[in-house]
Amino acid sequence: MIKVRAGSPYPLGPTITQEGVNFAVYSENASGIYLDLYSSSSQKEPSETIEIKEKDSYVWHMEVPGIKPGQLYAYRAKGKYNPSEGLFFNENKTLIDPYARALDSTLRWNDAVFPYDVENSNVLKMDERPDSEFIPKSIVIDSSFDWKGIEKPERRWNNTIIYETHVKGITYKNEQIPIDERGTYAGLSKDWMLDYFTDLGITSVELMPVHHHVDDRILVDHGLTNYWGYNTIAYFAPDIRYSKGKPGDQVREFKEMVRAFHSRGIEVILDVVYNHTAEGNHMGPSLSFRGLDNRTYYILDPVDKSSFIDFTGVGNSLNSSHPQVLQLIMDSLRYWATEMQVDGFRFDLASTMARSLYSVNMLSPFMATIHQDPILSKTKLIAEPWDIGPGGYQVGNFPPKWAEWNGKYRDSMRRFWRFEPGLLGEFATRLSGSPDLYEASNKRPHSSINFITCHDGFTMMDLVSYSHPHNEANGPLFMDSSSENYSDNLGVEGYTDDPFIRGLRYRRIKNMLLTLIVSQGTPMILGGDEIGRTQRGNNNAFCQDNEISWYNWNIGEEEKNLRKFLRHIISLRRSNPVLARKNFFRGSTVTGTSLKDVTWLTPECEEMTIEKWNEPHRSTLMVWLNGRMTEEIEYEDNSITGGDLLILFNSSRNEVMFKLPDHGKRWEVYADTNLPDVEGLPAPIDGNRYLMMPNASAIIRERL
């Protein structure tokens, strides 16, 4: 029998002490908590069970001498089982520590992991079978790590270029990475991958969820997985799926990955899911939060406390208004920002986090706590500014320290490039950083995370290859997807070897990439778009851990030229500060010149008027950006000046001759989406005329 000590209620989770390990776990409504210790992952029953006696402010705690890093453990909670009161205590059920730093395995589905009689769907009848052999065990972790003096890059927002990707998807088929490291944190941090991001010009890699998640039972039963990972069960634990080593090594491997990225000046942003957990609705399993204190962790129906209020569409909503749940989220975020050294967070369905009781409130406890936190307020904070609840669409409404995925930008750019009329004014507004959404609230252009594609929806290649989704691989239960894709197959549904159609497709992809990179705001590139990645028309590939989602690195000349094109235009953005302004355009004359900061022109080089903006079929535009450095433009190197730029857009089906401004300036073509590659660019332009092909765009640069 192990002799234990009272220990401390803070910090929560396992903390290594001089004598052993302090364990602390919160439960307001439990009548008792047990700590189970395991000697190996294969052990079905605990080798030692200790009842925790001490409780302060609902935190159950004790210090266990002799415990060392690597120890496997779990909790069990006893108390009232009464679903009608929102109570699901069942001391037979093994529970994951909400503060676990690592888990030893993934969940093995079995009816025993449910707290009730699942065979008869009887929630009111408690299931008394033990389930420890099916539940991942928490691991005590030694947090020591040598960062070798490498610090966070701390990229300024206006100089940020984000690349969204998946740890496994981007590395699993990459032959430049050792086989045993493909699909892992170690694989992603290999020199080849770091060289790739650096060469492309990426400043920040945004990783899809890496918190340990659960593959939904319904998916597993149908031979699928939750590949995207938006189903978190442990908010402090890097997912073991992406580890190449033994259980517990995932923490060190993740840190090594972050250190490698930082050594190249690349930030790591995590996509995090604090809006719901993997325990689902009232018919879900008891894996952690439900068994420890269901009434604390979830938003319950006030009429029927056995049911949940669901703003997320996946069964439950985490109760971020509760002080303890709020502490859990903040502790988790600080852990990743400090101990794991990540640079920022993209919050999935962030509107759910901003709810006070049931309404979205930007002064909610979550938003207020983030705002004043001395650590988190300095990280990059990105909101997915919507959920499925009432009033959930909040694009443009998040506080000043937040950036937002701009869904209006995505839709406008897709529609403009597929020949939809009447969009020129909207197009110009989005190109300018969406001042209509952000300027009035004292935000800056970087607040708009500009994207045309992301993990959720078509890839860019599929956007120009399919007129409607092809989600058959998901099976009949999981074929739902967005109907507002604004896609176009350009004549043939799916793959074609027709050179004319392929040429049209690659030109339109380049149009969208060029538009994205020259837009004011923060560009976000969907990983793989630069090499023509396809999901075969699947616009909801959340459950496809296979060739549909994995990147194909065996690419041809068309894809190589596409990647070179993106690298070429990113290089311009990073060298010319006029494309990365800190402040919105003023439309006024720049000090020391006779030109405005931005001038909107027709192909005839006439300034746009209200009448011209409102012409429904006008689909051509020339944007003249004044390249003279001003006090409004701060850059990492204030000696940089890239000269004036002309951005030419022709989304019509006709050739258009553009007359270039003649102010004693000489011009050169820097990029043209109609050209097959970027070899020989920039190239001088003779005279002041430039012919634009149908459905094309170009960057004309001042020759200095």
Secondary structure, DSSP 8 states (H G I E B T S, - for coil): ----B---S-SSEEEE-SSEEEEEEE-SS-SEEEEEEESSTT-SS-SEEEEE-EEETTEEEEEEET--TT-EEEEEEE--EEGGGTEE--TTS-B--TT-S-BSS-----GGGSSEEGGGTEEEEE-----TTTS--EE--------TT-------GGG--EEEE-HHHHHTT-TTS-GGGTTSHHHHTSHHHHHHHHHHT--EEEE---EEE---HHHHHTT----S---EEEEEEE-GGG-SSSTTHHHHHHHHHHHHHHHTT-EEEEEE--S--TT-STTS--SSHHHHHHHHHB-B-SS-TTSB--SSSSS--B-TTSHHHHHHHHHHHHHHHHTS---EEEETTHHHHTEETTEE-TTSHHHHHHHH-TTGGGSEEEE----SSTT---TT-S-TTEEEE-HHHHHHHHHHTTT-SS-HHHHHHHHTT-HHHHGGGT--GGGEEE-S--SSS--HHHHTT-SS---GGG-GGG----S------TTSSS----HHHHHHHHHHHHHHHHHHHHSSSEEEEETTGGGT---TT-S--TT--STTTS------HHHHHHHHHHHHHHHHHHH-GGGS-SS----SB-TTSSSBSEEEE-TTS-B--HHHHT-TT--EEEEEE--S--TT---SSTT-----EEEEEE-SSS-EEEE---SS--EEEEEETTSS--TT-SEE-STTEEEE-SSEEEEEEE--
